[in-house]
Amino acid sequence: EFLHAQQARGMSHLHLDPDARTGLRALSERLRAGPPSAPAPAPGVAPAPGVAPAPGVAPAPSVAPAAPPRGARSLPPAADMADMADVADVASPRPPAPMPRLVIEGTTAADRLASLRRQAEAWAPALALGSLRKVMVFATGSPEAQIMFIGEAPGYEEERKREPFVGLAGQQLDKIIKAMGLARTDVYLSSIVKFRPVTANQTTNNRPPTSEEIAACLPLVREEIRIIRPQCIVALGGSAADGLLGPGGDIPSRRGLWHDFDGVAVRVTYHPSHLLRTTNDTQTKRMVWEDMLAVMERAGLPISEKQRGFFLPKT
């Protein structure tokens, strides 16, 4: 279902990690090996087709098997049904289940966002995955914002306060927004996934969302963008960029350029958490700030000489 959904978005290639490759290879080897040897029939039990009949019993007329269609791949005919259960989706792929239809009510942007939020609380495509927690973290900021920031997924602090970007990375983002001459209430802050991803023995530990989790939440984000209608979107980090632009790129290859999502300009840059991990990396900070200057220009915000000179070498 996930592959069908990605194909509908126009994707033709998908990256497979080593675990996925190993699993597919093992499945292929099972198909080539064929079914296990059948045990001898118990006394008094009629033999299975292909077993010599008892004396005095006329054999059934032999029928030549029909030739398979050209290009078809045969499956072991006598494999145990339990063993073949995990092959069924490969042999006969099913079309993806349709996404629920969002019904947005209200006349103002604030009312329409409230309507979307109520539906996001019980968004079945995300909750049915079983890999996301149940607390929905929606968004915050101005419904009239010109600039929309989209991050990855809620973490421990975001889930606890039910607001995006309130942890250490959020504090770093607040500094960036302030340097732009704005406040959190002037922009719109959201996430590409609305629920915190589950991890083993989870306490405060977090993880990035998977492509499946991103695809499940993308209709909610798309509707947010339609309601806000920002001048531009800032995709913070690889997960947000993959959700808006599709997988296949990294931050260095995508930043410094303008991209498009449903007619809205998108700028990709490093996630604030990356800046926290590289506190002494002035070059990366300068690249993030260059992206913010481009965003400010796109949104028509004034830029002072002091702002342009941030992170430049002192003369």
TORVEX-101660 format. One record per residue (C-alpha): residue number from 1; residue in one letter; x, y, z. Coordinates in nm, 2 decimals, padded with zeros to 4 digits. Each point is the difference from the previous one (the first is absolute). Example, Ala and Ser with C-alpha at 12.3 -4.5 7.8 and 13.67 -1.06 7.14 Angstrom:
TORVEX-101660
<r 1; a; <01.23; -00.45; 00.78>>,
<r 2; s; <00.14; 00.34; -00.07>>,
end
This chain:
TORVEX-101660
<r 1; e; <00.00; 00.00; 00.00>>,
<r 2; f; <00.29; 00.23; 00.08>>,
<r 3; l; <00.16; -00.06; -00.34>>,
<r 4; h; <-00.32; 00.06; -00.18>>,
<r 5; a; <-00.04; 00.33; 00.19>>,
<r 6; q; <00.35; 00.11; -00.09>>,
<r 7; q; <-00.06; -00.10; -00.37>>,
<r 8; a; <-00.31; 00.22; 00.00>>,
<r 9; r; <00.22; 00.29; 00.11>>,
<r 10; g; <00.21; -00.05; -00.31>>,
<r 11; m; <00.29; -00.19; 00.16>>,
<r 12; s; <00.18; -00.26; -00.22>>,
<r 13; h; <00.28; -00.10; 00.24>>,
<r 14; l; <00.02; -00.07; 00.37>>,
<r 15; h; <00.31; -00.06; 00.22>>,
<r 16; l; <00.02; -00.33; 00.18>>,
<r 17; d; <00.20; -00.03; 00.32>>,
<r 18; p; <00.21; -00.31; 00.06>>,
<r 19; d; <-00.26; -00.17; 00.22>>,
<r 20; a; <-00.26; 00.04; -00.27>>,
<r 21; r; <00.23; -00.14; -00.27>>,
<r 22; t; <00.08; -00.30; 00.23>>,
<r 23; g; <-00.37; -00.07; 00.06>>,
<r 24; l; <-00.08; 00.01; -00.37>>,
<r 25; r; <00.29; -00.22; -00.09>>,
<r 26; a; <-00.10; -00.26; 00.26>>,
<r 27; l; <-00.35; 00.00; -00.14>>,
<r 28; s; <00.13; -00.05; -00.35>>,
<r 29; e; <00.21; -00.29; 00.11>>,
<r 30; r; <-00.30; -00.17; 00.17>>,
<r 31; l; <-00.19; 00.03; -00.33>>,
<r 32; r; <00.28; -00.15; -00.20>>,
<r 33; a; <00.05; -00.29; 00.25>>,
<r 34; g; <-00.35; -00.12; -00.04>>,
<r 35; p; <-00.22; -00.18; 00.26>>,
<r 36; p; <00.13; -00.25; 00.26>>,
<r 37; s; <-00.04; -00.37; -00.08>>,
<r 38; a; <-00.34; -00.13; 00.07>>,
<r 39; p; <-00.03; -00.27; 00.27>>,
<r 40; a; <-00.13; -00.35; -00.08>>,
<r 41; p; <-00.38; -00.02; 00.02>>,
<r 42; a; <-00.15; -00.18; 00.30>>,
<r 43; p; <-00.16; -00.34; -00.05>>,
<r 44; g; <-00.34; 00.02; -00.15>>,
<r 45; v; <00.05; 00.36; -00.12>>,
<r 46; a; <-00.04; 00.06; -00.37>>,
<r 47; p; <00.33; 00.09; -00.16>>,
<r 48; a; <00.06; 00.35; -00.12>>,
<r 49; p; <00.00; 00.08; -00.37>>,
<r 50; g; <00.32; -00.14; -00.16>>,
<r 51; v; <00.03; -00.30; 00.24>>,
<r 52; a; <-00.03; -00.35; -00.17>>,
<r 53; p; <-00.35; -00.14; 00.06>>,
<r 54; a; <-00.06; -00.32; 00.19>>,
<r 55; p; <-00.01; -00.33; -00.19>>,
<r 56; g; <-00.33; -00.05; -00.19>>,
<r 57; v; <-00.08; 00.38; -00.01>>,
<r 58; a; <00.00; 00.16; -00.34>>,
<r 59; p; <00.22; 00.30; -00.01>>,
<r 60; a; <-00.16; 00.33; -00.08>>,
<r 61; p; <00.06; 00.12; -00.35>>,
<r 62; s; <00.30; 00.22; -00.03>>,
<r 63; v; <-00.05; 00.36; -00.10>>,
<r 64; a; <00.28; 00.21; -00.13>>,
<r 65; p; <00.04; 00.32; 00.21>>,
<r 66; a; <-00.09; 00.32; -00.17>>,
<r 67; a; <00.30; 00.21; -00.10>>,
<r 68; p; <00.04; 00.31; 00.23>>,
<r 69; p; <-00.04; 00.34; -00.16>>,
<r 70; r; <00.31; 00.14; -00.15>>,
<r 71; g; <00.20; 00.18; 00.27>>,
<r 72; a; <-00.20; -00.16; 00.28>>,
<r 73; r; <00.19; -00.12; 00.31>>,
<r 74; s; <-00.11; -00.33; 00.14>>,
<r 75; l; <-00.04; -00.07; 00.37>>,
<r 76; p; <00.04; -00.33; 00.17>>,
<r 77; p; <-00.33; -00.18; -00.06>>,
<r 78; a; <00.00; -00.21; 00.31>>,
<r 79; a; <00.14; 00.24; 00.25>>,
<r 80; d; <-00.16; 00.01; 00.34>>,
<r 81; m; <-00.25; 00.28; 00.03>>,
<r 82; a; <00.15; 00.14; 00.32>>,
<r 83; d; <00.34; 00.02; -00.16>>,
<r 84; m; <-00.14; 00.17; -00.31>>,
<r 85; a; <-00.20; 00.26; 00.20>>,
<r 86; d; <00.28; 00.25; -00.01>>,
<r 87; v; <00.03; -00.05; -00.38>>,
<r 88; a; <-00.36; 00.09; -00.08>>,
<r 89; d; <00.06; 00.38; -00.02>>,
<r 90; v; <00.30; -00.05; -00.22>>,
<r 91; a; <-00.18; -00.24; -00.24>>,
<r 92; s; <-00.33; 00.20; -00.01>>,
<r 93; p; <00.06; 00.36; 00.11>>,
<r 94; r; <-00.30; 00.18; 00.13>>,
<r 95; p; <-00.09; 00.36; -00.08>>,
<r 96; p; <00.06; 00.25; 00.28>>,
<r 97; a; <-00.29; 00.07; 00.23>>,
<r 98; p; <-00.14; 00.35; -00.07>>,
<r 99; m; <00.09; 00.28; 00.24>>,
<r 100; p; <-00.29; 00.14; 00.20>>,
<r 101; r; <-00.15; 00.31; -00.14>>,
<r 102; l; <00.07; 00.32; 00.19>>,
<r 103; v; <-00.31; 00.22; 00.04>>,
<r 104; i; <00.12; 00.35; 00.10>>,
<r 105; e; <-00.26; 00.23; 00.15>>,
<r 106; g; <00.02; 00.37; 00.08>>,
<r 107; t; <00.05; 00.33; -00.18>>,
<r 108; t; <00.32; 00.14; 00.16>>,
<r 109; a; <00.34; -00.17; 00.00>>,
<r 110; a; <-00.02; -00.04; 00.37>>,
<r 111; d; <-00.33; -00.18; -00.02>>,
<r 112; r; <00.11; -00.23; -00.28>>,
<r 113; l; <00.32; -00.09; 00.19>>,
<r 114; a; <-00.21; -00.09; 00.31>>,
<r 115; s; <-00.22; -00.22; -00.22>>,
<r 116; l; <00.31; -00.17; -00.14>>,
<r 117; r; <00.14; -00.04; 00.35>>,
<r 118; r; <-00.31; -00.19; 00.12>>,
<r 119; q; <00.03; -00.24; -00.29>>,
<r 120; a; <00.38; -00.05; 00.06>>,
<r 121; e; <-00.06; -00.11; 00.36>>,
<r 122; a; <-00.13; -00.33; -00.12>>,
<r 123; w; <00.17; -00.02; -00.34>>,
<r 124; a; <-00.04; -00.37; -00.08>>,
<r 125; p; <00.27; -00.04; -00.27>>,
<r 126; a; <00.26; 00.10; 00.26>>,
<r 127; l; <-00.14; -00.18; 00.31>>,
<r 128; a; <-00.06; -00.32; -00.19>>,
<r 129; l; <00.38; -00.04; -00.07>>,
<r 130; g; <00.06; -00.09; 00.36>>,
<r 131; s; <00.34; 00.17; -00.01>>,
<r 132; l; <-00.12; 00.34; 00.12>>,
<r 133; r; <-00.12; 00.11; 00.35>>,
<r 134; k; <-00.35; 00.12; 00.06>>,
<r 135; v; <00.05; 00.36; 00.10>>,
<r 136; m; <-00.05; 00.23; -00.30>>,
<r 137; v; <00.23; 00.31; -00.01>>,
<r 138; f; <-00.15; 00.24; -00.26>>,
<r 139; a; <00.16; 00.34; -00.06>>,
<r 140; t; <00.04; 00.35; 00.14>>,
<r 141; g; <00.03; 00.35; -00.12>>,
<r 142; s; <-00.18; 00.25; -00.22>>,
<r 143; p; <-00.27; -00.13; -00.25>>,
<r 144; e; <00.10; 00.31; -00.21>>,
<r 145; a; <00.37; -00.08; 00.00>>,
<r 146; q; <00.21; 00.07; -00.30>>,
<r 147; i; <00.26; -00.25; 00.10>>,
<r 148; m; <-00.07; -00.36; 00.10>>,
<r 149; f; <00.26; -00.22; 00.18>>,
<r 150; i; <-00.05; -00.38; -00.03>>,
<r 151; g; <00.21; -00.23; 00.21>>,
<r 152; e; <00.02; -00.38; 00.03>>,
<r 153; a; <-00.22; -00.15; 00.28>>,
<r 154; p; <-00.08; 00.08; 00.36>>,
<r 155; g; <00.25; -00.10; 00.27>>,
<r 156; y; <-00.04; -00.05; 00.37>>,
<r 157; e; <-00.04; 00.37; 00.09>>,
<r 158; e; <-00.23; 00.06; -00.30>>,
<r 159; e; <-00.23; -00.29; 00.10>>,
<r 160; r; <00.00; 00.11; 00.36>>,
<r 161; k; <-00.10; 00.36; -00.08>>,
<r 162; r; <-00.19; -00.09; -00.32>>,
<r 163; e; <00.18; 00.28; -00.19>>,
<r 164; p; <00.27; -00.03; -00.26>>,
<r 165; f; <00.35; 00.13; 00.05>>,
<r 166; v; <00.00; 00.04; 00.38>>,
<r 167; g; <00.31; -00.20; 00.09>>,
<r 168; l; <00.37; 00.10; -00.05>>,
<r 169; a; <-00.04; 00.00; -00.38>>,
<r 170; g; <-00.30; 00.22; 00.04>>,
<r 171; q; <00.20; 00.25; 00.21>>,
<r 172; q; <00.26; 00.00; -00.27>>,
<r 173; l; <-00.27; 00.07; -00.26>>,
<r 174; d; <-00.13; 00.28; 00.22>>,
<r 175; k; <00.34; 00.17; -00.02>>,
<r 176; i; <00.00; -00.03; -00.38>>,
<r 177; i; <-00.35; 00.15; -00.03>>,
<r 178; k; <00.10; 00.28; 00.23>>,
<r 179; a; <00.30; 00.08; -00.21>>,
<r 180; m; <-00.23; 00.03; -00.29>>,
<r 181; g; <-00.18; 00.28; 00.19>>,
<r 182; l; <-00.31; -00.22; 00.07>>,
<r 183; a; <-00.16; -00.19; 00.28>>,
<r 184; r; <-00.16; -00.35; 00.02>>,
<r 185; t; <-00.34; 00.16; -00.02>>,
<r 186; d; <00.10; 00.16; -00.34>>,
<r 187; v; <00.07; -00.33; -00.17>>,
<r 188; y; <-00.16; -00.34; -00.02>>,
<r 189; l; <00.17; -00.31; 00.15>>,
<r 190; s; <-00.10; -00.35; -00.09>>,
<r 191; s; <00.14; -00.35; -00.05>>,
<r 192; i; <-00.01; -00.25; -00.29>>,
<r 193; v; <-00.13; -00.27; 00.24>>,
<r 194; k; <-00.25; 00.09; 00.27>>,
<r 195; f; <00.07; -00.28; 00.25>>,
<r 196; r; <00.31; -00.09; 00.18>>,
<r 197; p; <00.17; -00.31; -00.15>>,
<r 198; v; <00.02; -00.30; 00.23>>,
<r 199; t; <00.34; -00.15; 00.11>>,
<r 200; a; <00.09; -00.30; 00.21>>,
<r 201; n; <00.00; 00.06; 00.37>>,
<r 202; q; <-00.10; 00.36; -00.07>>,
<r 203; t; <00.04; 00.27; 00.27>>,
<r 204; t; <00.14; 00.33; -00.13>>,
<r 205; n; <00.17; -00.16; -00.31>>,
<r 206; n; <-00.12; 00.09; -00.34>>,
<r 207; r; <00.05; -00.10; -00.36>>,
<r 208; p; <-00.06; 00.14; -00.35>>,
<r 209; p; <-00.32; -00.10; -00.17>>,
<r 210; t; <00.00; -00.27; -00.27>>,
<r 211; s; <-00.11; 00.06; -00.36>>,
<r 212; e; <-00.32; -00.20; 00.08>>,
<r 213; e; <-00.08; 00.23; 00.30>>,
<r 214; i; <00.07; 00.31; -00.21>>,
<r 215; a; <-00.24; -00.12; -00.28>>,
<r 216; a; <-00.27; -00.07; 00.25>>,
<r 217; c; <00.01; 00.36; 00.14>>,
<r 218; l; <00.07; 00.18; -00.33>>,
<r 219; p; <-00.37; 00.07; -00.08>>,
<r 220; l; <-00.03; 00.19; 00.33>>,
<r 221; v; <00.31; 00.21; -00.08>>,
<r 222; r; <-00.12; 00.07; -00.35>>,
<r 223; e; <-00.33; 00.13; 00.13>>,
<r 224; e; <00.18; 00.22; 00.25>>,
<r 225; i; <00.20; 00.16; -00.29>>,
<r 226; r; <-00.32; 00.06; -00.19>>,
<r 227; i; <-00.15; 00.17; 00.29>>,
<r 228; i; <00.30; 00.21; 00.10>>,
<r 229; r; <00.11; 00.08; -00.36>>,
<r 230; p; <00.34; 00.13; 00.11>>,
<r 231; q; <00.24; 00.18; -00.22>>,
<r 232; c; <00.26; -00.27; 00.06>>,
<r 233; i; <00.06; -00.32; 00.20>>,
<r 234; v; <00.32; -00.08; 00.19>>,
<r 235; a; <00.06; -00.38; 00.01>>,
<r 236; l; <00.21; -00.06; 00.31>>,
<r 237; g; <00.20; -00.32; -00.04>>,
<r 238; g; <00.00; -00.30; -00.23>>,
<r 239; s; <-00.33; -00.15; 00.11>>,
<r 240; a; <-00.19; 00.32; -00.07>>,
<r 241; a; <00.18; 00.03; -00.34>>,
<r 242; d; <-00.08; -00.36; -00.09>>,
<r 243; g; <-00.37; 00.05; 00.09>>,
<r 244; l; <-00.04; 00.31; -00.21>>,
<r 245; l; <00.23; -00.08; -00.29>>,
<r 246; g; <00.02; -00.38; 00.00>>,
<r 247; p; <00.30; -00.21; 00.11>>,
<r 248; g; <00.32; -00.01; -00.20>>,
<r 249; g; <00.19; 00.31; 00.11>>,
<r 250; d; <00.20; 00.12; 00.30>>,
<r 251; i; <00.03; 00.34; 00.17>>,
<r 252; p; <00.32; 00.11; -00.17>>,
<r 253; s; <-00.14; -00.07; -00.35>>,
<r 254; r; <-00.34; 00.16; 00.07>>,
<r 255; r; <00.09; 00.31; 00.20>>,
<r 256; g; <00.08; 00.32; -00.17>>,
<r 257; l; <-00.27; -00.05; -00.26>>,
<r 258; w; <-00.37; 00.07; -00.03>>,
<r 259; h; <-00.23; -00.30; -00.03>>,
<r 260; d; <-00.38; -00.03; -00.05>>,
<r 261; f; <-00.28; -00.17; 00.19>>,
<r 262; d; <-00.35; 00.05; -00.13>>,
<r 263; g; <00.09; 00.34; -00.14>>,
<r 264; v; <00.18; 00.12; 00.32>>,
<r 265; a; <00.37; 00.07; 00.00>>,
<r 266; v; <00.20; -00.23; 00.23>>,
<r 267; r; <00.35; 00.07; 00.15>>,
<r 268; v; <00.18; -00.30; 00.15>>,
<r 269; t; <00.25; 00.06; 00.28>>,
<r 270; y; <00.15; -00.19; 00.30>>,
<r 271; h; <-00.21; -00.08; 00.30>>,
<r 272; p; <00.07; 00.21; 00.31>>,
<r 273; s; <00.10; -00.32; 00.19>>,
<r 274; h; <00.29; -00.03; -00.26>>,
<r 275; l; <00.13; 00.34; 00.12>>,
<r 276; l; <-00.01; -00.12; 00.36>>,
<r 277; r; <00.22; -00.30; -00.09>>,
<r 278; t; <00.25; 00.23; -00.19>>,
<r 279; t; <00.02; 00.30; 00.23>>,
<r 280; n; <00.35; 00.10; -00.12>>,
<r 281; d; <-00.09; -00.04; -00.37>>,
<r 282; t; <-00.03; 00.36; -00.11>>,
<r 283; q; <-00.01; -00.10; -00.37>>,
<r 284; t; <-00.33; -00.20; 00.05>>,
<r 285; k; <-00.15; 00.28; 00.20>>,
<r 286; r; <00.09; 00.24; -00.28>>,
<r 287; m; <-00.17; -00.23; -00.25>>,
<r 288; v; <-00.32; -00.02; 00.21>>,
<r 289; w; <00.00; 00.38; 00.03>>,
<r 290; e; <00.05; 00.04; -00.38>>,
<r 291; d; <-00.31; -00.21; -00.04>>,
<r 292; m; <-00.19; 00.22; 00.24>>,
<r 293; l; <00.11; 00.32; -00.19>>,
<r 294; a; <-00.14; -00.16; -00.32>>,
<r 295; v; <-00.32; -00.07; 00.18>>,
<r 296; m; <-00.03; 00.35; 00.14>>,
<r 297; e; <00.06; 00.14; -00.35>>,
<r 298; r; <-00.27; -00.23; -00.14>>,
<r 299; a; <-00.25; 00.11; 00.26>>,
<r 300; g; <00.08; 00.37; -00.05>>,
<r 301; l; <00.15; 00.06; 00.34>>,
<r 302; p; <00.25; 00.28; 00.05>>,
<r 303; i; <00.36; -00.11; 00.05>>,
<r 304; s; <00.26; 00.22; 00.17>>,
<r 305; e; <00.37; 00.01; -00.07>>,
<r 306; k; <00.05; -00.15; 00.35>>,
<r 307; q; <-00.21; -00.29; -00.09>>,
<r 308; r; <00.18; -00.06; -00.32>>,
<r 309; g; <00.33; 00.01; 00.18>>,
<r 310; f; <-00.09; -00.28; 00.25>>,
<r 311; f; <00.28; -00.27; 00.01>>,
<r 312; l; <00.22; 00.19; -00.25>>,
<r 313; p; <00.37; 00.02; 00.08>>,
<r 314; k; <00.08; 00.30; 00.21>>,
<r 315; t; <00.22; 00.26; -00.18>>,
end
